[in-house]
Amino acid sequence: MTLEQVIKDISALPPSDQLQVVQAIWDRLPKDVGTELSAAQQAELDRRWVEYKADPSTALTEDAFRERIRIARGR
C-alpha cells in the first residue's frame, strides 16, 4: 500500500476518526520531531515578542482571534 493510498483511505473517514488517526500518529512521534526553528523563524518570533512587550494592546484576545478566523472562513 502506498502513502497516497493510505492518505486517500484516511480522508474517506469521518472527521472525528481522522482526528483520532492524527492523534495516534502524533503520540508515536519522538518528542523532538519538528520542533526546531530556523534562524529566520526564531528572529521573527523575537521581533514579535519585542513588539508585543513595547505595546501589549496590539495583541488580540483569544476571542477576537477566533472571530477573525471565523470571518476569514466565511462562517
QUIQUI-V621360 format. One record per pair of residues at least 12 apart in sequence whose ideal C-beta (glycine too) atoms are under 6 Angstrom apart, sorted by the first residue. I is the first residue (numbers start at 1). J is the second residue. Records with the same first field share a line. If there is no record, write none. Layout:
I=J + J
//
This chain:
none
//
